[in-house]
Amino acid sequence: MTPTFLAIACLIAVTLGYSALCAVSPFGDCRKCSGWGFEMKTDRKGRLKRGKDCRHCKATGKRIRVGRWLYNRWARIYRAGTG
C-alpha cells in the first residue's frame, strides 16, 4: 500500500466519522463557557460563583457543530432552489 492511499483512506474515515457525529449529535458544548451557560468568577475570598450569562451560546451551554451548520445551510438552499 502506498502512503497516499493510506492518507486518503484515513481522511475518508475521519470525514465519515465526523458526519455521523453531526447526524447523531448536532449540538456540542459551547467552547467559551465549556457547556455551563455562564462564566465562572471568584469572589474576594477566592470562592467560585456564577458570573454573567454566556453571549456565544445565549446561556444554553450548547452550540451547533460546523458540519451540521453546513448541512443545514445546504439543505435550506436546496429547498429554496427546487421549491
Gaussian input, Z-matrix of N, CA and C with variables (Angstrom, degrees):
# hf/3-21g

backbone

0 1
 N
 C     1     B1
 C     2     B2     1     A1
 N     3     B3     2     A2     1     D1
 C     4     B4     3     A3     2     D2
 C     5     B5     4     A4     3     D3
 N     6     B6     5     A5     4     D4
 C     7     B7     6     A6     5     D5
 C     8     B8     7     A7     6     D6
 N     9     B9     8     A8     7     D7
 C    10    B10     9     A9     8     D8
 C    11    B11    10    A10     9     D9
 N    12    B12    11    A11    10    D10
 C    13    B13    12    A12    11    D11
 C    14    B14    13    A13    12    D12
 N    15    B15    14    A14    13    D13
 C    16    B16    15    A15    14    D14
 C    17    B17    16    A16    15    D15
 N    18    B18    17    A17    16    D16
 C    19    B19    18    A18    17    D17
 C    20    B20    19    A19    18    D18
 N    21    B21    20    A20    19    D19
 C    22    B22    21    A21    20    D20
 C    23    B23    22    A22    21    D21
 N    24    B24    23    A23    22    D22
 C    25    B25    24    A24    23    D23
 C    26    B26    25    A25    24    D24
 N    27    B27    26    A26    25    D25
 C    28    B28    27    A27    26    D26
 C    29    B29    28    A28    27    D27
 N    30    B30    29    A29    28    D28
 C    31    B31    30    A30    29    D29
 C    32    B32    31    A31    30    D30
 N    33    B33    32    A32    31    D31
 C    34    B34    33    A33    32    D32
 C    35    B35    34    A34    33    D33
 N    36    B36    35    A35    34    D34
 C    37    B37    36    A36    35    D35
 C    38    B38    37    A37    36    D36
 N    39    B39    38    A38    37    D37
 C    40    B40    39    A39    38    D38
 C    41    B41    40    A40    39    D39
 N    42    B42    41    A41    40    D40
 C    43    B43    42    A42    41    D41
 C    44    B44    43    A43    42    D42
 N    45    B45    44    A44    43    D43
 C    46    B46    45    A45    44    D44
 C    47    B47    46    A46    45    D45
 N    48    B48    47    A47    46    D46
 C    49    B49    48    A48    47    D47
 C    50    B50    49    A49    48    D48
 N    51    B51    50    A50    49    D49
 C    52    B52    51    A51    50    D50
 C    53    B53    52    A52    51    D51
 N    54    B54    53    A53    52    D52
 C    55    B55    54    A54    53    D53
 C    56    B56    55    A55    54    D54
 N    57    B57    56    A56    55    D55
 C    58    B58    57    A57    56    D56
 C    59    B59    58    A58    57    D57
 N    60    B60    59    A59    58    D58
 C    61    B61    60    A60    59    D59
 C    62    B62    61    A61    60    D60
 N    63    B63    62    A62    61    D61
 C    64    B64    63    A63    62    D62
 C    65    B65    64    A64    63    D63
 N    66    B66    65    A65    64    D64
 C    67    B67    66    A66    65    D65
 C    68    B68    67    A67    66    D66
 N    69    B69    68    A68    67    D67
 C    70    B70    69    A69    68    D68
 C    71    B71    70    A70    69    D69
 N    72    B72    71    A71    70    D70
 C    73    B73    72    A72    71    D71
 C    74    B74    73    A73    72    D72
 N    75    B75    74    A74    73    D73
 C    76    B76    75    A75    74    D74
 C    77    B77    76    A76    75    D75
 N    78    B78    77    A77    76    D76
 C    79    B79    78    A78    77    D77
 C    80    B80    79    A79    78    D78
 N    81    B81    80    A80    79    D79
 C    82    B82    81    A81    80    D80
 C    83    B83    82    A82    81    D81
 N    84    B84    83    A83    82    D82
 C    85    B85    84    A84    83    D83
 C    86    B86    85    A85    84    D84
 N    87    B87    86    A86    85    D85
 C    88    B88    87    A87    86    D86
 C    89    B89    88    A88    87    D87
 N    90    B90    89    A89    88    D88
 C    91    B91    90    A90    89    D89
 C    92    B92    91    A91    90    D90
 N    93    B93    92    A92    91    D91
 C    94    B94    93    A93    92    D92
 C    95    B95    94    A94    93    D93
 N    96    B96    95    A95    94    D94
 C    97    B97    96    A96    95    D95
 C    98    B98    97    A97    96    D96
 N    99    B99    98    A98    97    D97
 C   100   B100    99    A99    98    D98
 C   101   B101   100   A100    99    D99
 N   102   B102   101   A101   100   D100
 C   103   B103   102   A102   101   D101
 C   104   B104   103   A103   102   D102
 N   105   B105   104   A104   103   D103
 C   106   B106   105   A105   104   D104
 C   107   B107   106   A106   105   D105
 N   108   B108   107   A107   106   D106
 C   109   B109   108   A108   107   D107
 C   110   B110   109   A109   108   D108
 N   111   B111   110   A110   109   D109
 C   112   B112   111   A111   110   D110
 C   113   B113   112   A112   111   D111
 N   114   B114   113   A113   112   D112
 C   115   B115   114   A114   113   D113
 C   116   B116   115   A115   114   D114
 N   117   B117   116   A116   115   D115
 C   118   B118   117   A117   116   D116
 C   119   B119   118   A118   117   D117
 N   120   B120   119   A119   118   D118
 C   121   B121   120   A120   119   D119
 C   122   B122   121   A121   120   D120
 N   123   B123   122   A122   121   D121
 C   124   B124   123   A123   122   D122
 C   125   B125   124   A124   123   D123
 N   126   B126   125   A125   124   D124
 C   127   B127   126   A126   125   D125
 C   128   B128   127   A127   126   D126
 N   129   B129   128   A128   127   D127
 C   130   B130   129   A129   128   D128
 C   131   B131   130   A130   129   D129
 N   132   B132   131   A131   130   D130
 C   133   B133   132   A132   131   D131
 C   134   B134   133   A133   132   D132
 N   135   B135   134   A134   133   D133
 C   136   B136   135   A135   134   D134
 C   137   B137   136   A136   135   D135
 N   138   B138   137   A137   136   D136
 C   139   B139   138   A138   137   D137
 C   140   B140   139   A139   138   D138
 N   141   B141   140   A140   139   D139
 C   142   B142   141   A141   140   D140
 C   143   B143   142   A142   141   D141
 N   144   B144   143   A143   142   D142
 C   145   B145   144   A144   143   D143
 C   146   B146   145   A145   144   D144
 N   147   B147   146   A146   145   D145
 C   148   B148   147   A147   146   D146
 C   149   B149   148   A148   147   D147
 N   150   B150   149   A149   148   D148
 C   151   B151   150   A150   149   D149
 C   152   B152   151   A151   150   D150
 N   153   B153   152   A152   151   D151
 C   154   B154   153   A153   152   D152
 C   155   B155   154   A154   153   D153
 N   156   B156   155   A155   154   D154
 C   157   B157   156   A156   155   D155
 C   158   B158   157   A157   156   D156
 N   159   B159   158   A158   157   D157
 C   160   B160   159   A159   158   D158
 C   161   B161   160   A160   159   D159
 N   162   B162   161   A161   160   D160
 C   163   B163   162   A162   161   D161
 C   164   B164   163   A163   162   D162
 N   165   B165   164   A164   163   D163
 C   166   B166   165   A165   164   D164
 C   167   B167   166   A166   165   D165
 N   168   B168   167   A167   166   D166
 C   169   B169   168   A168   167   D167
 C   170   B170   169   A169   168   D168
 N   171   B171   170   A170   169   D169
 C   172   B172   171   A171   170   D170
 C   173   B173   172   A172   171   D171
 N   174   B174   173   A173   172   D172
 C   175   B175   174   A174   173   D173
 C   176   B176   175   A175   174   D174
 N   177   B177   176   A176   175   D175
 C   178   B178   177   A177   176   D176
 C   179   B179   178   A178   177   D177
 N   180   B180   179   A179   178   D178
 C   181   B181   180   A180   179   D179
 C   182   B182   181   A181   180   D180
 N   183   B183   182   A182   181   D181
 C   184   B184   183   A183   182   D182
 C   185   B185   184   A184   183   D183
 N   186   B186   185   A185   184   D184
 C   187   B187   186   A186   185   D185
 C   188   B188   187   A187   186   D186
 N   189   B189   188   A188   187   D187
 C   190   B190   189   A189   188   D188
 C   191   B191   190   A190   189   D189
 N   192   B192   191   A191   190   D190
 C   193   B193   192   A192   191   D191
 C   194   B194   193   A193   192   D192
 N   195   B195   194   A194   193   D193
 C   196   B196   195   A195   194   D194
 C   197   B197   196   A196   195   D195
 N   198   B198   197   A197   196   D196
 C   199   B199   198   A198   197   D197
 C   200   B200   199   A199   198   D198
 N   201   B201   200   A200   199   D199
 C   202   B202   201   A201   200   D200
 C   203   B203   202   A202   201   D201
 N   204   B204   203   A203   202   D202
 C   205   B205   204   A204   203   D203
 C   206   B206   205   A205   204   D204
 N   207   B207   206   A206   205   D205
 C   208   B208   207   A207   206   D206
 C   209   B209   208   A208   207   D207
 N   210   B210   209   A209   208   D208
 C   211   B211   210   A210   209   D209
 C   212   B212   211   A211   210   D210
 N   213   B213   212   A212   211   D211
 C   214   B214   213   A213   212   D212
 C   215   B215   214   A214   213   D213
 N   216   B216   215   A215   214   D214
 C   217   B217   216   A216   215   D215
 C   218   B218   217   A217   216   D216
 N   219   B219   218   A218   217   D217
 C   220   B220   219   A219   218   D218
 C   221   B221   220   A220   219   D219
 N   222   B222   221   A221   220   D220
 C   223   B223   222   A222   221   D221
 C   224   B224   223   A223   222   D222
 N   225   B225   224   A224   223   D223
 C   226   B226   225   A225   224   D224
 C   227   B227   226   A226   225   D225
 N   228   B228   227   A227   226   D226
 C   229   B229   228   A228   227   D227
 C   230   B230   229   A229   228   D228
 N   231   B231   230   A230   229   D229
 C   232   B232   231   A231   230   D230
 C   233   B233   232   A232   231   D231
 N   234   B234   233   A233   232   D232
 C   235   B235   234   A234   233   D233
 C   236   B236   235   A235   234   D234
 N   237   B237   236   A236   235   D235
 C   238   B238   237   A237   236   D236
 C   239   B239   238   A238   237   D237
 N   240   B240   239   A239   238   D238
 C   241   B241   240   A240   239   D239
 C   242   B242   241   A241   240   D240
 N   243   B243   242   A242   241   D241
 C   244   B244   243   A243   242   D242
 C   245   B245   244   A244   243   D243
 N   246   B246   245   A245   244   D244
 C   247   B247   246   A246   245   D245
 C   248   B248   247   A247   246   D246

   B1=1.4452
   B2=1.5230
   B3=1.2973
   B4=1.4609
   B5=1.5303
   B6=1.3175
   B7=1.4689
   B8=1.5338
   B9=1.3238
   B10=1.4687
   B11=1.5251
   B12=1.3328
   B13=1.4581
   B14=1.5287
   B15=1.3308
   B16=1.4568
   B17=1.5289
   B18=1.3304
   B19=1.4607
   B20=1.5287
   B21=1.3277
   B22=1.4596
   B23=1.5275
   B24=1.3226
   B25=1.4649
   B26=1.5293
   B27=1.3184
   B28=1.4566
   B29=1.5258
   B30=1.3189
   B31=1.4625
   B32=1.5216
   B33=1.3097
   B34=1.4624
   B35=1.5230
   B36=1.3343
   B37=1.4591
   B38=1.5288
   B39=1.3266
   B40=1.4652
   B41=1.5239
   B42=1.3256
   B43=1.4578
   B44=1.5227
   B45=1.3164
   B46=1.4628
   B47=1.5311
   B48=1.3106
   B49=1.4624
   B50=1.5215
   B51=1.3344
   B52=1.4645
   B53=1.5247
   B54=1.3242
   B55=1.4671
   B56=1.5294
   B57=1.3206
   B58=1.4645
   B59=1.5258
   B60=1.3224
   B61=1.4638
   B62=1.5237
   B63=1.3391
   B64=1.4680
   B65=1.5227
   B66=1.3232
   B67=1.4601
   B68=1.5247
   B69=1.3228
   B70=1.4642
   B71=1.5286
   B72=1.3199
   B73=1.4605
   B74=1.5284
   B75=1.3383
   B76=1.4641
   B77=1.5226
   B78=1.3301
   B79=1.4590
   B80=1.5116
   B81=1.3262
   B82=1.4549
   B83=1.5182
   B84=1.3166
   B85=1.4565
   B86=1.5252
   B87=1.3219
   B88=1.4641
   B89=1.5213
   B90=1.3096
   B91=1.4625
   B92=1.5247
   B93=1.3029
   B94=1.4651
   B95=1.5313
   B96=1.3277
   B97=1.4710
   B98=1.5278
   B99=1.3043
   B100=1.4688
   B101=1.5217
   B102=1.3266
   B103=1.4501
   B104=1.5174
   B105=1.3230
   B106=1.4605
   B107=1.5256
   B108=1.3231
   B109=1.4563
   B110=1.5109
   B111=1.3150
   B112=1.4580
   B113=1.5196
   B114=1.3023
   B115=1.4573
   B116=1.5294
   B117=1.3039
   B118=1.4687
   B119=1.5246
   B120=1.3303
   B121=1.4572
   B122=1.5231
   B123=1.3017
   B124=1.4599
   B125=1.5223
   B126=1.3339
   B127=1.4596
   B128=1.5296
   B129=1.3082
   B130=1.4680
   B131=1.5260
   B132=1.3129
   B133=1.4638
   B134=1.5253
   B135=1.3321
   B136=1.4597
   B137=1.5069
   B138=1.3326
   B139=1.4585
   B140=1.5189
   B141=1.3112
   B142=1.4554
   B143=1.5186
   B144=1.3221
   B145=1.4614
   B146=1.5171
   B147=1.3135
   B148=1.4577
   B149=1.5216
   B150=1.3470
   B151=1.4535
   B152=1.5176
   B153=1.3084
   B154=1.4587
   B155=1.5215
   B156=1.3363
   B157=1.4593
   B158=1.5276
   B159=1.3112
   B160=1.4669
   B161=1.5275
   B162=1.3185
   B163=1.4612
   B164=1.5247
   B165=1.3115
   B166=1.4594
   B167=1.5216
   B168=1.3230
   B169=1.4668
   B170=1.5256
   B171=1.3328
   B172=1.4705
   B173=1.5226
   B174=1.3207
   B175=1.4635
   B176=1.5248
   B177=1.3255
   B178=1.4570
   B179=1.5265
   B180=1.3243
   B181=1.4584
   B182=1.5117
   B183=1.3257
   B184=1.4623
   B185=1.5211
   B186=1.3147
   B187=1.4656
   B188=1.5130
   B189=1.3137
   B190=1.4568
   B191=1.5331
   B192=1.3123
   B193=1.4716
   B194=1.5269
   B195=1.3283
   B196=1.4629
   B197=1.5232
   B198=1.3178
   B199=1.4618
   B200=1.5204
   B201=1.3232
   B202=1.4618
   B203=1.5173
   B204=1.3473
   B205=1.4545
   B206=1.5322
   B207=1.3283
   B208=1.4663
   B209=1.5281
   B210=1.3412
   B211=1.4616
   B212=1.5273
   B213=1.3275
   B214=1.4579
   B215=1.5220
   B216=1.3282
   B217=1.4620
   B218=1.5357
   B219=1.3457
   B220=1.4593
   B221=1.5261
   B222=1.3348
   B223=1.4617
   B224=1.5167
   B225=1.3314
   B226=1.4554
   B227=1.5245
   B228=1.3182
   B229=1.4762
   B230=1.5244
   B231=1.3073
   B232=1.4760
   B233=1.5109
   B234=1.3292
   B235=1.4714
   B236=1.5151
   B237=1.3246
   B238=1.4606
   B239=1.5248
   B240=1.3255
   B241=1.4621
   B242=1.5075
   B243=1.3344
   B244=1.4608
   B245=1.5109
   B246=1.3471
   B247=1.4637
   B248=1.4700
   A1=109.49
   A2=113.75
   A3=118.55
   A4=109.92
   A5=116.93
   A6=120.59
   A7=112.58
   A8=117.62
   A9=118.91
   A10=110.52
   A11=117.10
   A12=120.44
   A13=110.53
   A14=116.46
   A15=120.61
   A16=111.25
   A17=116.45
   A18=119.82
   A19=110.70
   A20=117.27
   A21=121.29
   A22=110.28
   A23=117.33
   A24=120.85
   A25=111.02
   A26=117.19
   A27=121.58
   A28=110.70
   A29=116.98
   A30=121.46
   A31=111.53
   A32=117.56
   A33=121.72
   A34=110.50
   A35=117.58
   A36=121.13
   A37=111.02
   A38=117.15
   A39=121.06
   A40=110.71
   A41=117.10
   A42=121.41
   A43=111.39
   A44=117.41
   A45=120.30
   A46=111.54
   A47=116.59
   A48=120.32
   A49=111.97
   A50=116.48
   A51=120.00
   A52=111.37
   A53=117.05
   A54=119.12
   A55=110.42
   A56=117.99
   A57=120.37
   A58=110.67
   A59=117.23
   A60=120.96
   A61=111.28
   A62=117.17
   A63=121.06
   A64=111.29
   A65=118.08
   A66=120.57
   A67=111.25
   A68=117.54
   A69=121.54
   A70=111.10
   A71=117.18
   A72=121.76
   A73=109.14
   A74=118.18
   A75=120.07
   A76=114.20
   A77=118.18
   A78=120.86
   A79=110.56
   A80=115.68
   A81=121.66
   A82=109.38
   A83=116.99
   A84=120.63
   A85=109.98
   A86=115.18
   A87=121.15
   A88=108.99
   A89=117.28
   A90=120.72
   A91=112.05
   A92=116.56
   A93=120.41
   A94=111.76
   A95=117.09
   A96=120.58
   A97=112.73
   A98=118.51
   A99=124.54
   A100=113.20
   A101=116.74
   A102=121.15
   A103=114.95
   A104=118.54
   A105=121.59
   A106=111.38
   A107=117.85
   A108=121.40
   A109=112.75
   A110=116.59
   A111=121.34
   A112=109.50
   A113=114.99
   A114=121.33
   A115=108.92
   A116=116.49
   A117=120.29
   A118=108.78
   A119=116.04
   A120=121.53
   A121=108.84
   A122=115.87
   A123=120.38
   A124=108.56
   A125=115.59
   A126=118.66
   A127=108.48
   A128=116.81
   A129=120.79
   A130=112.91
   A131=116.25
   A132=119.87
   A133=112.45
   A134=117.32
   A135=120.94
   A136=114.48
   A137=117.97
   A138=121.01
   A139=109.93
   A140=115.80
   A141=120.33
   A142=110.61
   A143=115.55
   A144=120.78
   A145=108.57
   A146=115.09
   A147=121.23
   A148=109.05
   A149=114.71
   A150=120.24
   A151=111.12
   A152=115.59
   A153=121.45
   A154=111.02
   A155=115.79
   A156=120.74
   A157=110.05
   A158=115.63
   A159=121.44
   A160=109.80
   A161=116.49
   A162=120.88
   A163=112.08
   A164=117.22
   A165=120.41
   A166=112.28
   A167=116.54
   A168=120.20
   A169=111.92
   A170=117.27
   A171=123.31
   A172=111.01
   A173=116.37
   A174=125.65
   A175=113.72
   A176=118.85
   A177=120.61
   A178=111.80
   A179=116.74
   A180=120.76
   A181=112.81
   A182=117.93
   A183=121.76
   A184=110.35
   A185=115.76
   A186=122.69
   A187=107.83
   A188=116.68
   A189=120.29
   A190=108.17
   A191=115.64
   A192=119.75
   A193=109.99
   A194=116.68
   A195=121.95
   A196=110.86
   A197=117.53
   A198=120.68
   A199=111.98
   A200=116.77
   A201=120.05
   A202=111.04
   A203=117.71
   A204=121.72
   A205=109.98
   A206=116.84
   A207=120.44
   A208=111.24
   A209=117.60
   A210=120.93
   A211=110.77
   A212=117.95
   A213=120.59
   A214=111.51
   A215=116.84
   A216=121.00
   A217=110.17
   A218=116.71
   A219=120.71
   A220=110.88
   A221=118.09
   A222=121.76
   A223=111.42
   A224=117.64
   A225=121.10
   A226=110.97
   A227=117.26
   A228=121.05
   A229=110.11
   A230=116.89
   A231=121.22
   A232=110.73
   A233=117.34
   A234=120.25
   A235=111.98
   A236=117.74
   A237=120.79
   A238=111.31
   A239=116.76
   A240=119.82
   A241=114.15
   A242=117.51
   A243=120.11
   A244=112.91
   A245=117.45
   A246=122.69
   A247=113.39
   D1=140.19
   D2=-179.22
   D3=-88.61
   D4=157.11
   D5=-179.98
   D6=-63.72
   D7=-32.57
   D8=179.92
   D9=-68.60
   D10=-37.25
   D11=177.76
   D12=-63.12
   D13=-42.62
   D14=178.56
   D15=-65.07
   D16=-39.36
   D17=179.25
   D18=-65.46
   D19=-41.92
   D20=179.25
   D21=-66.60
   D22=-42.02
   D23=178.82
   D24=-63.57
   D25=-40.16
   D26=178.21
   D27=-65.78
   D28=-41.60
   D29=178.19
   D30=-63.38
   D31=-41.57
   D32=178.09
   D33=-65.03
   D34=-41.07
   D35=179.52
   D36=-64.09
   D37=-42.48
   D38=178.72
   D39=-65.05
   D40=-42.69
   D41=179.85
   D42=-63.61
   D43=-45.35
   D44=178.98
   D45=-65.84
   D46=-37.30
   D47=177.87
   D48=-65.27
   D49=-42.68
   D50=179.59
   D51=-68.63
   D52=-38.26
   D53=178.62
   D54=-67.35
   D55=-35.37
   D56=175.64
   D57=-66.87
   D58=-39.86
   D59=176.94
   D60=-62.38
   D61=-41.97
   D62=178.74
   D63=-66.84
   D64=-32.50
   D65=178.65
   D66=-73.70
   D67=-39.74
   D68=-177.42
   D69=-79.20
   D70=-43.21
   D71=-177.09
   D72=-131.80
   D73=87.17
   D74=-175.36
   D75=-70.24
   D76=-17.27
   D77=-179.70
   D78=-113.24
   D79=139.85
   D80=176.27
   D81=-120.91
   D82=174.23
   D83=178.22
   D84=-67.79
   D85=145.13
   D86=177.12
   D87=-64.80
   D88=136.96
   D89=-178.36
   D90=-76.55
   D91=-27.66
   D92=-177.38
   D93=-73.87
   D94=-46.62
   D95=-175.27
   D96=-106.84
   D97=4.50
   D98=179.65
   D99=58.88
   D100=31.55
   D101=176.70
   D102=86.34
   D103=3.12
   D104=-179.47
   D105=-80.08
   D106=-34.84
   D107=-176.97
   D108=93.75
   D109=-5.27
   D110=179.07
   D111=-153.89
   D112=163.27
   D113=179.56
   D114=-86.74
   D115=142.74
   D116=175.71
   D117=-94.23
   D118=131.89
   D119=177.62
   D120=-123.15
   D121=167.74
   D122=175.14
   D123=-116.76
   D124=145.85
   D125=176.08
   D126=-86.32
   D127=-171.32
   D128=-175.81
   D129=-64.83
   D130=-26.39
   D131=-179.61
   D132=-88.57
   D133=-1.95
   D134=178.04
   D135=92.15
   D136=4.25
   D137=178.64
   D138=-80.79
   D139=144.62
   D140=178.83
   D141=-74.68
   D142=141.85
   D143=174.42
   D144=-145.24
   D145=164.07
   D146=-177.50
   D147=-73.34
   D148=134.65
   D149=177.96
   D150=-102.42
   D151=-151.27
   D152=-178.60
   D153=-73.00
   D154=157.17
   D155=174.34
   D156=-64.81
   D157=146.60
   D158=179.80
   D159=-72.32
   D160=128.81
   D161=179.98
   D162=-79.72
   D163=-25.31
   D164=-176.41
   D165=-71.69
   D166=-40.70
   D167=-177.81
   D168=-107.41
   D169=3.25
   D170=-178.67
   D171=56.82
   D172=42.77
   D173=175.06
   D174=65.35
   D175=20.45
   D176=175.99
   D177=-92.11
   D178=-27.09
   D179=-177.15
   D180=84.93
   D181=-1.67
   D182=-178.54
   D183=-120.66
   D184=155.48
   D185=174.56
   D186=-139.97
   D187=156.13
   D188=179.02
   D189=-82.79
   D190=138.27
   D191=179.90
   D192=-70.93
   D193=153.64
   D194=-177.14
   D195=-61.47
   D196=-43.34
   D197=-179.53
   D198=-63.23
   D199=-40.59
   D200=178.21
   D201=-68.89
   D202=-36.88
   D203=177.28
   D204=-62.39
   D205=-43.65
   D206=178.42
   D207=-64.28
   D208=-41.60
   D209=177.98
   D210=-63.38
   D211=-44.18
   D212=178.54
   D213=-61.29
   D214=-40.83
   D215=179.21
   D216=-64.36
   D217=-44.57
   D218=179.11
   D219=-62.71
   D220=-43.84
   D221=-179.28
   D222=-64.43
   D223=-39.39
   D224=178.48
   D225=-63.88
   D226=-43.70
   D227=179.15
   D228=-66.64
   D229=-40.28
   D230=179.70
   D231=-63.18
   D232=-46.41
   D233=178.76
   D234=-63.77
   D235=-37.77
   D236=179.90
   D237=-69.40
   D238=-31.02
   D239=-177.84
   D240=-82.88
   D241=-27.32
   D242=-177.38
   D243=-103.62
   D244=-1.86
   D245=-174.19
   D246=-62.78

